[in-house]
Amino acid sequence: MKAFKNTVLAAAMALSFAASTPAAAQGKDLKVGLLLPFSQVFAVYGEAIKEGFDLAIEEAGGQVAGRKIVVLKEDNKEDPKVSLQMVRRYTKDDNVDFIVGPIASHVVGAIRDEVHRSKTFLLVANAGNNEITGKNCSPYIVRTSFSNWQVNHSMGQYAAENIGKSALTVSANYDSGREQAGAFRQGFMEKGGKAPQEEWPALGTADFAPIITSIRAKQAEVDMVWSFLAGSAAPRFITQVTQAGVRGPKLKLMGPVYMADELFFPAMGDAALGVLVSGHYMASLDTPRNRAFQARFQKKYNKVAHVMHVQGYDTAKLMLATVEALKGDLSDKAKVRKTLTSIQVDSPRGYFRIDPRTGNVVQNIYIGEVIKRADGTLGHKILKTYEQVTDKGEGCTL
């Protein structure tokens, strides 16, 4: 009830503020710089976040608090050096009000200091880097997506309690992969699981035959294979494992939701069936808010929205609500931060808010299993909900 009252109050405040926006703020464009990839391995993620973001801006009529919204777009190629150059250009030349992105953990780590120095608000729409809302947190960084710990720790706990006590992890050998595998390992061992065996394929690996050979050799030793692989490697791995015949009633495949959802279902086909996933959004969530969102999204894009779309959409929603609440005046950085961390968003994923202590999102984490619906399409059956999971943000001192 308290959460409902806070949401109603925030909405009432926004309407009141919109009617009395100061003339100084009106007429001045609200500039947003997208820091997303539109080519190479992460392009599918960048395009998805932009589609969700664009839908929210369209719903707002392209303006907020009397300010026209101008979105600047350029391909950051998910390259740390390119991204750093873009951040400097966005903050020094374009004077953007917000930066949205990036995708990869190592990229958000590379731009952190420049964002902090410029005092420009970065709304992290994907990168799960634990440290960016942990020991490297900043009052100018807010994450609307997830932390690598948040999504995978819950799965580790669920797996140890419901699947078995022995596991093999297969994770891309880069920042995000190591953090996500570590979070699964932590949750798994907290609930009595044994330390998982590990495989670390290089980022961009396409042929998983050596790892499949390893899985086959360990079939008698492990109850599950948890995996995280970026981009097209995700469906490729699950498909190759399935075709090799090493899956079965005993050996369960699992991973974060972006390993097996609507983004990759067309490429995976029935190979996705039975895969367990953990995440903060699944298109199958049966709520009025999610059904309404999916209807609007599908009307605009003629496809089902997945988690990346929702991250882009919700990033824009939080930004819009903040600008409305401040009557378009973003000059006081402390007030902007306070507002960003005091609004509760009614999202397709369920209510979420930003932890003022760390800047990380507080949200539900769902455990789901890929199933085939009566109409033949793939979706998720929700098995368990971990309510309002909060990342500890270890080392953050704001």
C-alpha positions as CSV (number, residue, x, y, z in Angstrom):
1,M,0.0,0.0,0.0
2,K,2.8,2.4,0.8
3,A,4.4,1.7,-2.6
4,F,1.1,2.4,-4.3
5,K,0.7,5.7,-2.4
6,N,4.2,6.8,-3.4
7,T,3.5,6.0,-7.0
8,V,0.2,7.9,-7.0
9,L,1.9,10.9,-5.3
10,A,4.8,10.9,-7.8
11,A,2.2,10.9,-10.7
12,A,0.3,13.8,-9.1
13,M,3.5,15.8,-8.5
14,A,4.4,15.2,-12.2
15,L,1.1,16.5,-13.4
16,S,1.3,19.5,-11.1
17,F,4.8,20.3,-12.2
18,A,4.0,20.0,-15.8
19,A,1.4,22.7,-15.5
20,S,3.8,25.1,-13.9
21,T,7.1,24.5,-15.8
22,P,9.3,27.6,-15.5
23,A,9.7,29.5,-18.7
24,A,13.5,29.2,-18.4
25,A,13.3,25.5,-18.8
26,Q,10.7,25.5,-21.5
27,G,11.9,25.8,-25.1
28,K,15.3,24.4,-24.3
29,D,15.9,21.0,-25.9
30,L,16.4,18.0,-23.6
31,K,19.5,16.3,-25.1
32,V,20.1,12.6,-24.7
33,G,23.3,10.9,-26.0
34,L,23.0,7.2,-26.8
35,L,26.1,5.2,-26.1
36,L,25.1,2.0,-27.8
37,P,26.5,-0.4,-30.5
38,F,24.8,-0.7,-33.9
39,S,27.4,-3.0,-35.5
40,Q,29.4,-6.1,-34.6
41,V,28.7,-8.6,-31.8
42,F,26.6,-6.4,-29.5
43,A,24.5,-4.7,-32.2
44,V,21.4,-6.7,-31.5
45,Y,21.4,-5.4,-27.9
46,G,22.0,-1.8,-28.9
47,E,19.1,-1.8,-31.5
48,A,16.8,-3.4,-28.9
49,I,17.5,-0.8,-26.2
50,K,17.0,2.0,-28.7
51,E,13.6,0.5,-29.8
52,G,12.3,0.4,-26.3
53,F,13.7,3.9,-25.5
54,D,12.1,5.3,-28.7
55,L,8.7,3.8,-27.8
56,A,8.7,5.6,-24.4
57,I,9.7,8.9,-26.0
58,E,6.9,8.4,-28.6
59,E,4.4,7.8,-25.8
60,A,5.5,11.1,-24.3
61,G,4.8,12.9,-27.5
62,G,8.5,13.7,-28.0
63,Q,8.6,16.2,-25.2
64,V,8.7,16.5,-21.5
65,A,8.0,19.4,-19.2
66,G,7.9,21.8,-22.2
67,R,11.2,20.6,-23.5
68,K,11.6,18.9,-26.9
69,I,13.6,15.6,-26.6
70,V,16.6,15.4,-28.9
71,V,18.2,12.0,-29.1
72,L,21.8,11.8,-30.4
73,K,22.8,8.5,-31.9
74,E,26.2,7.2,-33.0
75,D,27.7,3.7,-33.1
76,N,30.1,3.2,-30.1
77,K,31.0,-0.3,-31.5
78,E,31.1,-1.3,-27.8
79,D,34.8,-0.2,-27.9
80,P,36.2,1.4,-24.8
81,K,38.3,4.0,-26.7
82,V,35.5,5.0,-29.1
83,S,33.0,5.2,-26.2
84,L,35.3,7.4,-24.2
85,Q,35.7,9.8,-27.2
86,M,31.9,9.9,-27.5
87,V,31.4,10.7,-23.9
88,R,33.8,13.6,-24.1
89,R,32.0,14.9,-27.2
90,Y,28.6,14.4,-25.7
91,T,29.5,16.3,-22.5
92,K,31.8,19.0,-23.9
93,D,30.4,19.8,-27.4
94,D,26.8,18.7,-27.3
95,N,26.1,19.5,-23.6
96,V,23.8,16.5,-23.2
97,D,21.5,16.2,-20.1
98,F,21.7,12.4,-20.0
99,I,23.8,9.6,-21.5
100,V,22.1,6.2,-22.1
101,G,24.1,3.0,-22.3
102,P,26.4,1.2,-22.7
103,I,26.0,-2.6,-23.2
104,A,29.3,-4.2,-21.9
105,S,30.7,-4.1,-18.4
106,H,34.3,-3.3,-19.6
107,V,33.0,-0.3,-21.5
108,V,31.1,1.2,-18.6
109,G,34.2,0.7,-16.5
110,A,36.3,2.6,-19.1
111,I,34.0,5.7,-19.2
112,R,33.2,5.9,-15.4
113,D,35.8,8.5,-14.5
114,E,34.9,10.8,-17.4
115,V,31.2,10.6,-16.6
116,H,32.0,11.4,-12.9
117,R,34.3,14.3,-13.8
118,S,31.8,15.9,-16.2
119,K,28.9,15.5,-13.7
120,T,26.7,14.3,-16.5
121,F,24.1,11.7,-15.6
122,L,24.7,8.2,-17.1
123,L,21.7,6.0,-17.1
124,V,23.1,2.5,-17.5
125,A,20.6,0.6,-19.7
126,N,22.4,-2.7,-19.7
127,A,26.0,-3.1,-18.5
128,G,25.9,-5.2,-15.4
129,N,29.4,-4.3,-14.1
130,N,29.1,-4.9,-10.3
131,E,31.7,-2.2,-9.4
132,I,29.9,0.6,-11.2
133,T,27.4,0.6,-8.4
134,G,29.9,-0.9,-5.9
135,K,33.4,0.4,-5.2
136,N,33.4,2.6,-8.3
137,C,29.9,4.1,-7.8
138,S,29.2,7.8,-8.6
139,P,26.3,10.1,-7.8
140,Y,26.1,10.7,-11.6
141,I,25.6,7.0,-12.4
142,V,22.2,5.2,-12.1
143,R,21.5,1.7,-13.4
144,T,18.1,0.8,-14.7
145,S,19.0,-2.7,-15.9
146,F,20.6,-5.1,-13.5
147,S,23.9,-5.9,-11.8
148,N,25.7,-9.1,-12.9
149,W,25.5,-10.3,-9.3
150,Q,21.7,-9.5,-9.0
151,V,20.5,-11.7,-11.9
152,N,22.8,-14.7,-11.3
153,H,23.0,-15.0,-7.5
154,S,19.3,-15.8,-7.3
155,M,19.7,-18.5,-10.0
156,G,22.6,-20.1,-8.1
157,Q,20.4,-20.3,-5.0
158,Y,17.5,-21.7,-6.9
159,A,19.7,-24.3,-8.6
160,A,21.2,-25.6,-5.4
161,E,17.8,-25.8,-3.7
162,N,15.9,-27.4,-6.6
163,I,18.2,-29.0,-9.2
164,G,21.3,-30.4,-7.6
165,K,24.5,-29.8,-5.8
166,S,27.1,-30.1,-8.6
167,A,27.5,-27.7,-11.6
168,L,29.7,-26.7,-14.5
169,T,29.8,-23.0,-15.6
170,V,30.6,-22.0,-19.1
171,S,31.1,-18.2,-19.4
172,A,32.7,-15.8,-21.8
173,N,36.2,-14.8,-20.6
174,Y,35.7,-11.1,-20.1
175,D,34.6,-8.8,-17.3
176,S,30.9,-9.5,-17.4
177,G,31.3,-13.2,-17.9
178,R,33.6,-13.5,-14.9
179,E,31.3,-11.5,-12.7
180,Q,28.1,-13.4,-13.7
181,A,29.7,-16.8,-13.3
182,G,31.0,-15.6,-9.9
183,A,27.6,-14.6,-8.8
184,F,26.1,-17.9,-9.7
185,R,28.9,-19.7,-7.9
186,Q,28.3,-17.6,-4.8
187,G,24.6,-18.2,-4.6
188,F,25.0,-21.9,-5.5
189,M,27.5,-22.5,-2.7
190,E,25.5,-20.5,-0.2
191,K,22.7,-23.0,-0.5
192,G,24.9,-26.1,-0.2
193,G,26.2,-26.6,-3.7
194,K,29.8,-27.7,-4.4
195,A,32.2,-25.3,-6.0
196,P,31.4,-25.5,-9.7
197,Q,33.8,-26.7,-12.4
198,E,34.6,-23.9,-14.9
199,E,35.1,-23.4,-18.6
200,W,36.1,-20.0,-20.0
201,P,35.7,-19.7,-23.8
202,A,37.0,-16.5,-25.4
203,L,34.5,-13.7,-26.3
204,G,33.3,-14.4,-29.8
205,T,33.8,-18.2,-29.7
206,A,31.6,-19.9,-32.4
207,D,32.6,-23.5,-32.2
208,F,32.0,-25.1,-28.8
209,A,33.1,-28.7,-29.7
210,P,35.9,-28.8,-27.1
211,I,33.6,-27.6,-24.3
212,I,31.0,-30.1,-25.4
213,T,33.6,-32.9,-25.2
214,S,34.3,-31.7,-21.6
215,I,30.6,-31.7,-20.8
216,R,30.2,-35.2,-22.1
217,A,33.1,-36.4,-19.9
218,K,31.6,-34.8,-16.9
219,Q,28.0,-36.0,-17.4
220,A,28.2,-38.4,-14.4
221,E,29.7,-35.7,-12.2
222,V,27.4,-32.6,-12.7
223,D,23.7,-32.0,-12.4
224,M,23.6,-28.8,-14.5
225,V,25.5,-26.5,-16.9
226,W,25.1,-22.8,-16.3
227,S,26.3,-20.6,-19.1
228,F,26.6,-17.0,-20.2
229,L,27.8,-16.1,-23.7
230,A,27.4,-12.8,-25.4
231,G,25.5,-12.1,-28.6
232,S,24.9,-14.9,-31.2
233,A,27.2,-17.2,-29.2
234,A,24.3,-17.7,-26.7
235,P,21.9,-19.6,-29.0
236,R,24.8,-21.2,-30.8
237,F,26.1,-22.8,-27.6
238,I,22.7,-24.1,-26.5
239,T,21.9,-25.5,-30.0
240,Q,25.3,-27.2,-30.3
241,V,25.0,-28.8,-26.9
242,T,21.4,-30.0,-27.7
243,Q,22.5,-31.4,-31.1
244,A,25.4,-33.2,-29.5
245,G,22.9,-35.1,-27.3
246,V,24.5,-34.4,-24.0
247,R,21.4,-32.9,-22.5
248,G,18.9,-35.1,-20.7
249,P,16.7,-35.5,-17.7
250,K,19.7,-35.3,-15.4
251,L,21.8,-32.6,-17.0
252,K,20.0,-29.3,-17.0
253,L,21.0,-26.2,-19.0
254,M,20.5,-22.8,-17.4
255,G,21.7,-19.2,-17.5
256,P,20.6,-15.5,-17.4
257,V,17.4,-14.7,-19.3
258,Y,19.2,-13.1,-22.3
259,M,20.7,-16.6,-23.1
260,A,17.2,-17.9,-24.1
261,D,14.4,-15.4,-24.7
262,E,12.5,-13.8,-27.6
263,L,15.7,-12.3,-28.9
264,F,17.1,-15.7,-29.8
265,F,14.1,-18.0,-29.9
266,P,13.9,-17.9,-33.7
267,A,17.6,-19.0,-34.0
268,M,17.2,-21.7,-31.3
269,G,13.9,-23.3,-32.1
270,D,13.1,-26.3,-29.9
271,A,16.7,-26.4,-28.7
272,A,15.6,-23.8,-26.2
273,L,13.0,-26.0,-24.6
274,G,13.6,-26.8,-21.0
275,V,16.4,-24.2,-20.5
276,L,16.1,-22.5,-17.1
277,V,16.7,-18.8,-17.0
278,S,16.9,-16.0,-14.4
279,G,16.1,-12.4,-15.0
280,H,14.3,-9.2,-14.2
281,Y,11.8,-9.5,-17.1
282,M,10.2,-12.2,-19.2
283,A,7.6,-11.5,-21.9
284,S,5.4,-14.1,-20.4
285,L,4.7,-12.1,-17.2
286,D,0.9,-12.1,-17.0
287,T,0.1,-8.7,-15.6
288,P,-2.1,-5.9,-16.9
289,R,0.9,-3.6,-17.1
290,N,3.0,-6.0,-19.2
291,R,0.1,-7.0,-21.5
292,A,-0.5,-3.3,-22.3
293,F,3.1,-2.7,-23.0
294,Q,3.4,-5.8,-25.2
295,A,0.4,-4.7,-27.2
296,R,1.8,-1.2,-27.9
297,F,5.3,-2.6,-28.6
298,Q,4.0,-5.3,-31.0
299,K,1.8,-2.8,-32.8
300,K,4.8,-0.5,-33.4
301,Y,7.5,-3.1,-34.2
302,N,5.5,-6.3,-35.2
303,K,7.5,-8.5,-32.8
304,V,7.5,-9.5,-29.1
305,A,9.5,-7.3,-26.7
306,H,12.2,-9.0,-24.7
307,V,14.3,-7.9,-21.7
308,M,16.6,-5.5,-23.7
309,H,13.6,-3.7,-25.1
310,V,12.2,-3.2,-21.6
311,Q,15.5,-1.9,-20.3
312,G,15.5,0.8,-23.0
313,Y,11.8,1.6,-22.3
314,D,12.2,1.8,-18.5
315,T,15.4,4.0,-18.8
316,A,13.4,6.5,-20.8
317,K,10.4,6.3,-18.3
318,L,12.6,7.0,-15.3
319,M,14.3,9.9,-17.2
320,L,10.9,11.4,-18.2
321,A,9.5,11.1,-14.7
322,T,12.5,12.8,-13.2
323,V,12.4,15.7,-15.7
324,E,8.7,16.2,-15.1
325,A,9.1,16.1,-11.3
326,L,11.8,18.8,-11.6
327,K,9.7,21.0,-13.9
328,G,12.3,20.6,-16.6
329,D,15.0,22.3,-14.5
330,L,18.1,20.0,-14.2
331,S,20.5,22.6,-13.0
332,D,20.8,21.3,-9.5
333,K,22.6,18.0,-9.8
334,A,21.9,17.0,-6.2
335,K,18.2,17.4,-6.8
336,V,18.4,15.4,-10.0
337,R,20.1,12.6,-8.2
338,K,17.6,12.7,-5.3
339,T,14.7,12.6,-7.8
340,L,16.1,9.7,-9.8
341,T,16.4,7.7,-6.6
342,S,13.0,8.6,-5.1
343,I,10.7,7.7,-8.0
344,Q,9.1,4.3,-8.2
345,V,8.4,3.1,-11.8
346,D,5.4,1.0,-12.7
347,S,7.2,-1.1,-15.3
348,P,6.3,-4.1,-17.5
349,R,8.8,-6.0,-15.3
350,G,7.0,-5.0,-12.1
351,Y,7.6,-2.0,-9.9
352,F,11.3,-1.0,-9.6
353,R,13.2,1.8,-7.9
354,I,16.8,3.0,-7.7
355,D,18.7,2.4,-4.5
356,P,19.9,5.8,-3.3
357,R,22.8,4.2,-1.5
358,T,24.3,2.7,-4.7
359,G,22.4,3.9,-7.8
360,N,21.5,0.3,-8.7
361,V,18.0,-0.8,-9.5
362,V,16.0,-2.7,-6.9
363,Q,13.6,-5.2,-8.7
364,N,12.1,-8.7,-8.8
365,I,14.2,-11.5,-10.2
366,Y,12.2,-14.3,-11.9
367,I,13.2,-17.9,-12.5
368,G,11.6,-19.3,-15.6
369,E,11.7,-22.4,-17.9
370,V,11.4,-22.2,-21.6
371,I,8.2,-24.0,-22.7
372,K,6.1,-24.4,-25.9
373,R,2.7,-22.8,-25.7
374,A,-0.5,-24.2,-27.1
375,D,-0.1,-22.0,-30.2
376,G,3.3,-23.5,-30.8
377,T,5.3,-20.4,-29.8
378,L,8.1,-20.4,-27.2
379,G,7.8,-18.6,-23.9
380,H,8.7,-18.8,-20.2
381,K,6.9,-20.5,-17.4
382,I,7.6,-18.6,-14.2
383,L,8.8,-21.0,-11.5
384,K,9.7,-18.6,-8.7
385,T,9.9,-14.9,-8.0
386,Y,12.6,-13.3,-5.7
387,E,11.0,-10.1,-4.6
388,Q,12.8,-6.8,-4.8
389,V,16.3,-8.0,-4.9
390,T,18.9,-5.4,-3.8
391,D,22.5,-5.6,-4.7
392,K,24.7,-4.9,-1.7
393,G,26.9,-2.6,-3.7
394,E,30.0,-3.6,-1.8
395,G,32.5,-0.7,-1.4
396,C,30.1,2.1,-2.5
397,T,30.4,5.2,-0.3
398,L,28.3,8.0,-1.7
